């Protein structure tokens, strides 16, 4: 592989105008196709195989026009202190507000709380009105939300306390935004410090943007055909930028190192792509494996997100192997600092001791102490993960500055904490002799369960064969007691089926969240097994070693569990929560472990491949195991550190967002990258290699004969493409 990529790099360097033109043309075509593509359908959030999803689908079938998947707003009214909401002026203000909202576009119904049973609190101080929209969540027009907010303000002007809950104000997540801009700016600063050259720093950012731009354009162009939406591309943009910058950084860094050894720019480009490019290919494959593995979770939107992101990573690899050397052909020696260009050599020759080499020698003197220290540190950080509780945080986890959170609190005060998470119980009585009797029996059974404070009368569809009733628990939607109630109702379903002939299903937001959490938990081990297993096989081929891939996988698991421990400590236990704006503790987002494994595994294996391949390169070229570790750190430690800092900066930018789930992902991913890069890859990995010595590269003879020799360290380049003299170069830079 190294010789093929070497030839590819030299060709791209020589044909730089053609290569650049082709990439620009492909990007332009992708942009045109994206602009002309029909709008992609809403991919929604389906959970096939769960009871909540089955009930949800049946609800849409038996109650057509009920807008089960439509947006909903809940206007919460509280009377002034010492007054009742039912008092004449207060009631009139409420009714005027509801009437104003009812006339808004996309509104299919707005229920007057004084004409709806149970919509006024027992103490008479609080009332709520439910507003249903024809548009789906995230698709309510700005005019409709403006009318909703203006009506609420009119209610406040009349002396009432008015807040807005529900899903109507939820917006679809943007594919880009200030967080990405901040991350790019911080990345630029890190790259300038690392390379000491504006051109060298700008090249990885430019190529990463081109790769992500093409990936997002193709996702948009194929959206209607493959069912990909803007939401699907969120992970693709995040990872596309991450790996796009990383891969270009490593090739540019190797190019500069080759120039430092006196090679001409064309030869340096060829060798950079042949060596660092080989690592890029296999690092990219590990990321693709992790992302494609999301398909085993069984959630369609996650599978689509994973495949879309995997495609964008493939584009990033192709950009790094072709466009980066082509642009290096235009820049030549200009990627070096000015002082180095004047001196005719790099500012930091490859043989000179630097911080990376000194750190490696420190580890070689105390490998066991460093190993134990790193493992103990990660173990302490991981301890809170033993108390991990999964869920889908709702309005209760939002800042108190938002109207959704204030509405949640007002409803909890007026109607009890369980009111914000009612359970929708569906009674499928199709074919039953007396559907009403069956539904009443179910209502009686549910109302008698411990922890259920209220059950609404059954509401039948037009055919009279299916009924819905809401059960209000005494506890909040994310509480363990509420989960127990869901399991209790489902546990009684078989007995009710025998007694009444009706099928009982539990759905609603709370039940769906419970099912999501359970499905994520069930999928975690199979996903981890598939991803880690395939990656270990891939790394076995790359490193031609049994122990190095196993060490890489175990180190990754340590860093991920430690990052989960940090998330639990902050978001579940509340440690240092106020520093990052977390106002309410609660369960960890159900998708967090899966996302962290998929994203962090790919990035961790990037650093593993780039760092350890350079160590193996030194070992294969005749260095002793300890000196090979020093060589690898001398060349790549600085660049791996820069790449990790870039990723940490990008992910940490999301911590400042108001959305709690995004904030959680930002902290978790930033912590995971920090732990993996600086504790695992920079400390534990060299310590283990130092303790193992030559045994680190042991491979049974029978296995050595079976696996292909991909020559990722480029040992065949010396024989296959020796550089004679600069006079042989056909390109003048």
Secondary structure, DSSP 8 states (H G I E B T S, - for coil): -HHHHHHHHHHHHHTHHHHHHHHHHHHHHHHHHHHHS----------TT-HHHHHHHHHHHHSTTS-TTEEEEEEEEE--TT--TTSHHHHHHHHHHHHHHHTSTTEEEE--GGGSTT-B-TTSSEEEEEEEEEEETB---HHHHHHHHHHHHHHHHTT-EEEEEESTT-B---SS-HHHHHHHHHHHHHHHHHHS-HHHHHHHHHHHHHHHHHHHHHHHHTHHHHT--TTTHHHHHHHHHHHHHHHHHHHHHHHHHHHHTT--HHHHHHHHHHHHHHHHHHHHHHHHHHHHGGGGG--HHHHHHHHHHHHHHHHHHHIIIIIHHHHHHHHGGGGS-HHHHHHTS-SS-TTS--HHHHHHHHHHHSHHHHHHHHHHHHHHHHGGGGG--EE---GGGS-TTSHHHHHHHHHHHHH-GGGGG-EEEEEE-TT-TTHHHHHHHHHHHHHTSTTEEEE---EE-TTSSEEEEEEEESS-TTSHHHHHHHHHHHHHHHHHHHHHS-EEEEESHHHHHHHHHHHHHHHHHHHHHHHHHHHHHHHHHHH--SHHHHHHHHHHHHHHHHHHHHHIIIIIS-TTGGGGT--S---EETTHHHHHHHHHHHHHHHHHHHHHHHHHHHHHTT--HHHHHHHHHHHHHHHHHHHHHHHHHHHHGGGGSSSHHHHHHHHHHHHHHHIIIIIIIIIIHHHHHHHHGGGGG---HHHHHHS----TT-TTHHHHS----GGG-----
